[in-house]
Amino acid sequence: MDQQKRIRPLSPHLQVYKLPLNAVASIVHRITGVVLSVGLLLFVGSLLTISAGGDAYMAMQNLMNHALGTLVLWLFIYALFFHLCHGVRHLVWDAGSGFEREHMDRNVYIELIASIILTVASFFLL
């Protein structure tokens, strides 16, 4: 018995243990929640620049028209749609369905595809 305890690893680590797709989606959902919070602070900051006058507004517009500003905006929009789709998935879970193993991975793929489609659709609509 003592030798068996010495052979097995103490705990799984990230090089050995592969997270299930559902766990990765949950972690990304939390990350997008943080991204949305930071994005809302940036939105409030942009509203403050509007109230500060024309020069501040033009500086904010120049920043948002820069490639990095545009990228941040589209990442914020994707985070919004991913968070929305994952939230709908949680509503389905609250209704008591979708817990079957074969549905778990399929639902993650559906929310990923739906969030990408919504982001691309908003690109063409904006």
C-alpha positions as CSV (number, residue, x, y, z in Angstrom):
1,M,0.0,0.0,0.0
2,D,2.8,2.4,0.8
3,Q,4.5,1.9,-2.6
4,Q,1.1,2.5,-4.4
5,K,0.9,5.9,-2.7
6,R,4.4,6.8,-3.8
7,I,3.7,5.9,-7.5
8,R,0.6,7.9,-8.2
9,P,0.9,11.7,-8.6
10,L,-0.1,14.0,-5.8
11,S,-2.5,16.1,-8.0
12,P,-3.2,16.6,-11.6
13,H,-1.6,19.6,-13.2
14,L,-2.3,21.5,-16.4
15,Q,0.3,19.6,-18.4
16,V,-1.5,16.4,-17.7
17,Y,-5.1,17.3,-17.0
18,K,-7.2,18.5,-20.0
19,L,-10.2,20.7,-19.0
20,P,-13.5,19.7,-20.5
21,L,-14.9,22.0,-23.1
22,N,-17.8,23.0,-20.7
23,A,-15.2,24.2,-18.1
24,V,-13.3,26.2,-20.7
25,A,-16.6,27.9,-21.8
26,S,-17.3,28.7,-18.1
27,I,-13.9,30.3,-17.7
28,V,-14.4,32.3,-20.9
29,H,-17.8,33.4,-19.6
30,R,-16.2,34.8,-16.5
31,I,-13.4,36.5,-18.5
32,T,-16.0,38.1,-20.8
33,G,-17.8,39.4,-17.7
34,V,-14.7,41.2,-16.7
35,V,-14.1,42.5,-20.2
36,L,-17.7,43.8,-20.2
37,S,-17.1,45.6,-16.9
38,V,-13.9,47.3,-18.2
39,G,-15.7,48.1,-21.5
40,L,-18.5,49.8,-19.6
41,L,-15.9,51.9,-17.8
42,L,-14.5,52.9,-21.2
43,F,-18.0,53.8,-22.4
44,V,-18.6,56.0,-19.4
45,G,-15.2,57.6,-20.1
46,S,-16.2,58.3,-23.7
47,L,-19.4,59.9,-22.4
48,L,-17.4,62.1,-20.2
49,T,-15.2,63.2,-23.1
50,I,-18.4,64.2,-25.0
51,S,-19.4,66.4,-22.1
52,A,-15.9,67.9,-21.8
53,G,-16.2,69.6,-25.2
54,G,-15.2,69.4,-28.8
55,D,-11.5,68.9,-28.4
56,A,-11.8,66.0,-26.0
57,Y,-14.5,64.5,-28.2
58,M,-12.2,64.7,-31.3
59,A,-9.3,63.1,-29.3
60,M,-11.7,60.3,-28.3
61,Q,-12.8,59.8,-31.9
62,N,-9.2,59.7,-33.1
63,L,-8.5,57.0,-30.5
64,M,-11.5,55.0,-31.5
65,N,-10.7,55.3,-35.2
66,H,-7.2,53.9,-34.6
67,A,-6.8,50.1,-35.3
68,L,-6.3,49.3,-31.7
69,G,-9.4,51.2,-30.7
70,T,-11.4,49.4,-33.3
71,L,-10.1,46.1,-32.2
72,V,-11.0,46.8,-28.6
73,L,-14.5,47.8,-29.7
74,W,-15.1,44.6,-31.7
75,L,-13.7,42.5,-28.8
76,F,-16.1,44.2,-26.5
77,I,-19.0,43.4,-28.9
78,Y,-17.9,39.7,-29.2
79,A,-17.6,39.5,-25.4
80,L,-21.1,40.9,-25.1
81,F,-22.6,38.3,-27.5
82,F,-20.6,35.4,-26.0
83,H,-21.8,36.4,-22.5
84,L,-25.4,36.7,-23.8
85,C,-25.3,33.3,-25.5
86,H,-23.7,31.6,-22.5
87,G,-26.3,33.3,-20.3
88,V,-29.1,31.8,-22.4
89,R,-27.5,28.4,-21.9
90,H,-27.7,29.0,-18.2
91,L,-31.4,29.8,-18.5
92,V,-31.9,26.5,-20.3
93,W,-30.0,24.8,-17.5
94,D,-32.2,26.6,-14.9
95,A,-35.2,25.1,-16.7
96,G,-33.8,21.7,-16.0
97,S,-32.6,20.5,-19.4
98,G,-29.3,20.3,-21.3
99,F,-27.4,18.3,-18.6
100,E,-26.9,15.2,-20.7
101,R,-23.3,14.6,-21.6
102,E,-23.9,14.5,-25.4
103,H,-25.7,17.9,-25.2
104,M,-22.9,19.6,-23.2
105,D,-20.3,19.9,-25.9
106,R,-22.8,20.5,-28.6
107,N,-24.3,23.4,-26.7
108,V,-20.8,25.0,-26.3
109,Y,-20.3,24.8,-30.0
110,I,-23.7,26.3,-30.6
111,E,-23.0,29.3,-28.3
112,L,-19.6,29.8,-29.9
113,I,-21.0,29.8,-33.4
114,A,-24.0,32.0,-32.4
115,S,-21.7,34.6,-30.8
116,I,-19.5,34.7,-33.8
117,I,-22.5,35.0,-36.2
118,L,-24.0,37.8,-34.0
119,T,-20.7,39.7,-34.0
120,V,-20.3,39.4,-37.7
121,A,-23.9,40.4,-38.3
122,S,-23.5,43.5,-36.1
123,F,-20.3,44.3,-38.2
124,F,-22.5,44.5,-41.3
125,L,-25.3,46.3,-39.6
126,L,-23.2,49.0,-37.9
